[in-house]
Every structure is written in structure tokens, then in C-alpha cells.
Amino acid sequence: MADPYQAGFFKDNPFACKRPVRGKLVAVLQESLENRGLRLMMPISRAFCRGDIHELIVTGEEGAKPGRRVDKIAYLGFFEVELGGIVVSGDHVLIGERQIGIVAGFDGTHLPNHINVVLKVSQCFTGTELGLGLGDEVLFQGPKD
């Protein structure tokens, strides 16, 4: 059976509503790369379970979206999910009180260990450059939430 996203069954985001996903930073990262070669998965959504740990990466590349390659990136950190749910491409991401970016898509390079969550931003900054700290709250919420 075909994946509904790859088959083009959905023209728009199929989620009418969903609860926000919350977590806390467990590691802050300080590196950036110009030629990372991340391949964003075709599905626009991923389920995030309580207790899972995932990585946050940012990119300023204009065309970053599911199914595309992303090269210029900066690493923010890893967060632990405290309130699970569904994260969707297009969700807004806040760390602390700051709007950081919008979910561009997901990369599975390190599965089953963790998912790379790639965020679209206007300018790439690492976690240390943003002054992120351990325990900072991470919030994913849909544009309608």
C-alpha cells in the first residue's frame, strides 16, 4: 500500500486540530555545517512520545520542506518530550518565550535513536549562540492552535 503523502492523497495538512507537544532541552549544541545533506522525509507529521529524545536543527534554506535536501544547518540541541502528540511540518516552535522557527520537516538519519527535527529560520544560529540552556521549555504548536 502506498504512503498517502508520497502518493499525493493530501493536498493540505490533514490535521484539523491537535494539542501542543512540550518538552525540555537536555543538551545544547554549538556547531553548524554548510554541506550536511539531510534528506527530509516525505511524511509531514511524526508522533512524539513522552520520554523520547529528539534533536533540533535549524536551516535558513528557502526550499526546506518534506522530500527536499537541506545542506546549510546549525544545531540547537536535544529535547525530551514531556507531553507527547503529533508534530507537523508548519508547526511553530518556541523555546522559552522565544519563537525559534517553523518545522520544515524530519530527517531519520539517526533512527531508531532519534529524529532530527529541522526548523526553517530567517538566520541560522546554534544553541549556544541563542543562549539556550538546559531545562528550557520547547513547545510545538500548530498555526491554528
JOPE-V518262 format. One record per residue. RES is the residue in one small letter. SS is DSSP state (H for helix, E for strand, L for the rest). PSI is psi in degrees with one decimal (NA if undefined). OMEGA is omega as a letter, one per 20 degrees, with the letter a starting at -180 (NA if undefined). Layout:
res:RES ss:SS psi:PSI omega:OMEGA
res:RES ss:SS psi:PSI omega:OMEGA
This chain:
res:m ss:L psi:139.2 omega:a
res:a ss:L psi:147.6 omega:r
res:d ss:L psi:128.1 omega:a
res:p ss:L psi:-28.0 omega:r
res:y ss:L psi:-46.2 omega:r
res:q ss:L psi:-32.8 omega:r
res:a ss:L psi:-9.7 omega:r
res:g ss:L psi:24.0 omega:a
res:f ss:L psi:-32.0 omega:a
res:f ss:L psi:123.5 omega:r
res:k ss:L psi:-27.2 omega:r
res:d ss:L psi:173.4 omega:r
res:n ss:L psi:120.9 omega:a
res:p ss:L psi:-3.1 omega:a
res:f ss:L psi:112.6 omega:r
res:a ss:L psi:-39.3 omega:r
res:c ss:L psi:159.2 omega:r
res:k ss:L psi:158.6 omega:a
res:r ss:L psi:155.0 omega:r
res:p ss:L psi:152.1 omega:r
res:v ss:E psi:132.3 omega:a
res:r ss:E psi:150.5 omega:r
res:g ss:E psi:-173.2 omega:r
res:k ss:E psi:143.0 omega:r
res:l ss:E psi:132.9 omega:r
res:v ss:E psi:-8.8 omega:r
res:a ss:E psi:143.1 omega:r
res:v ss:E psi:134.5 omega:a
res:l ss:L psi:160.4 omega:a
res:q ss:L psi:25.3 omega:a
res:e ss:L psi:157.9 omega:r
res:s ss:E psi:156.2 omega:a
res:l ss:E psi:150.5 omega:r
res:e ss:L psi:-21.0 omega:a
res:n ss:L psi:56.5 omega:a
res:r ss:L psi:-36.9 omega:r
res:g ss:L psi:36.1 omega:r
res:l ss:E psi:137.9 omega:r
res:r ss:E psi:107.8 omega:a
res:l ss:L psi:132.0 omega:a
res:m ss:L psi:152.9 omega:r
res:m ss:L psi:-41.0 omega:r
res:p ss:L psi:140.4 omega:a
res:i ss:L psi:-5.6 omega:a
res:s ss:E psi:155.3 omega:r
res:r ss:E psi:143.8 omega:r
res:a ss:E psi:131.9 omega:r
res:f ss:E psi:117.7 omega:a
res:c ss:L psi:146.3 omega:r
res:r ss:L psi:134.0 omega:r
res:g ss:L psi:-18.1 omega:r
res:d ss:L psi:151.4 omega:r
res:i ss:E psi:130.1 omega:a
res:h ss:E psi:161.5 omega:a
res:e ss:E psi:142.4 omega:r
res:l ss:E psi:125.6 omega:a
res:i ss:E psi:142.6 omega:r
res:v ss:E psi:152.7 omega:r
res:t ss:E psi:145.6 omega:r
res:g ss:L psi:5.3 omega:a
res:e ss:L psi:126.9 omega:a
res:e ss:L psi:-41.3 omega:a
res:g ss:L psi:13.3 omega:a
res:a ss:L psi:116.7 omega:r
res:k ss:L psi:168.6 omega:a
res:p ss:L psi:136.3 omega:r
res:g ss:L psi:-5.1 omega:a
res:r ss:L psi:163.7 omega:r
res:r ss:E psi:142.0 omega:r
res:v ss:E psi:127.9 omega:a
res:d ss:L psi:-53.5 omega:a
res:k ss:L psi:111.6 omega:a
res:i ss:E psi:163.5 omega:r
res:a ss:E psi:144.4 omega:a
res:y ss:E psi:130.4 omega:r
res:l ss:E psi:-56.3 omega:a
res:g ss:E psi:-172.1 omega:r
res:f ss:E psi:143.8 omega:r
res:f ss:E psi:151.6 omega:r
res:e ss:E psi:131.0 omega:a
res:v ss:E psi:124.2 omega:r
res:e ss:E psi:-33.6 omega:r
res:l ss:E psi:107.4 omega:a
res:g ss:L psi:170.2 omega:r
res:g ss:E psi:-152.9 omega:a
res:i ss:E psi:128.6 omega:r
res:v ss:E psi:133.9 omega:a
res:v ss:E psi:142.8 omega:r
res:s ss:L psi:128.6 omega:a
res:g ss:L psi:-15.0 omega:r
res:d ss:L psi:146.0 omega:r
res:h ss:E psi:141.6 omega:a
res:v ss:E psi:125.5 omega:r
res:l ss:E psi:142.5 omega:r
res:i ss:E psi:121.3 omega:a
res:g ss:L psi:-130.8 omega:r
res:e ss:L psi:-0.6 omega:a
res:r ss:E psi:130.4 omega:r
res:q ss:E psi:119.1 omega:a
res:i ss:E psi:-46.3 omega:a
res:g ss:E psi:-167.8 omega:a
res:i ss:E psi:136.4 omega:a
res:v ss:E psi:119.4 omega:r
res:a ss:E psi:-38.7 omega:a
res:g ss:E psi:-166.7 omega:a
res:f ss:E psi:143.5 omega:r
res:d ss:E psi:134.0 omega:a
res:g ss:L psi:21.3 omega:a
res:t ss:L psi:-40.9 omega:a
res:h ss:L psi:8.9 omega:r
res:l ss:L psi:144.0 omega:j
res:p ss:L psi:7.1 omega:a
res:n ss:L psi:-52.4 omega:r
res:h ss:L psi:165.0 omega:r
res:i ss:L psi:141.2 omega:r
res:n ss:E psi:121.0 omega:r
res:v ss:E psi:114.7 omega:a
res:v ss:E psi:125.4 omega:a
res:l ss:E psi:136.6 omega:r
res:k ss:E psi:131.1 omega:r
res:v ss:L psi:163.6 omega:r
res:s ss:L psi:-30.2 omega:r
res:q ss:L psi:135.4 omega:a
res:c ss:L psi:127.9 omega:r
res:f ss:L psi:145.4 omega:r
res:t ss:L psi:169.9 omega:r
res:g ss:L psi:-41.4 omega:r
res:t ss:L psi:-38.9 omega:r
res:e ss:L psi:-30.3 omega:r
res:l ss:L psi:-7.5 omega:a
res:g ss:L psi:28.0 omega:r
res:l ss:L psi:152.4 omega:a
res:g ss:L psi:157.8 omega:r
res:l ss:L psi:135.6 omega:r
res:g ss:L psi:-7.1 omega:r
res:d ss:L psi:138.2 omega:a
res:e ss:E psi:136.4 omega:r
res:v ss:E psi:131.0 omega:a
res:l ss:E psi:128.9 omega:r
res:f ss:E psi:123.3 omega:r
res:q ss:E psi:142.7 omega:r
res:g ss:L psi:158.7 omega:r
res:p ss:L psi:-21.3 omega:r
res:k ss:L psi:-11.6 omega:a
res:d ss:L psi:NA omega:NA
